[in-house]
């Protein structure tokens, strides 16, 4: 009578790990696909790096809520599209002054004063 060969613990562990891997594979594939479709970290940008010449103005806008952002440690992070919208909110068009009207005449008109002489 021959004795059946006993499985070594190593073989059982390897089989168990292989079974777990096969069971988890579809779930992990789905999770990684969802993670790839989610917005990337590139959407969040550091205000100071993006507009270094106006970072104080941008920080003030973040603190007041005019520019939606989050303070992380010593940096203000904002979404790129929020920063673009905030920048575009400033008017870049300038009025061409009327050569016939001086700023002094405008001020007199607003105050209701008449020009003498």
Buried (B, 14 or more C-beta within 10 A) or exposed (E): EEEEEEEEEEEEEEEEEEEEEEEEEEEEEEEEEEEEEEEEEEEBBBBBEBBEEBBEEBBEBBEEEEBEBEEEEEBBBBBEEBBEEBBEEEEEEEEEEEEEEEEEEEEBEEEEEEEEE
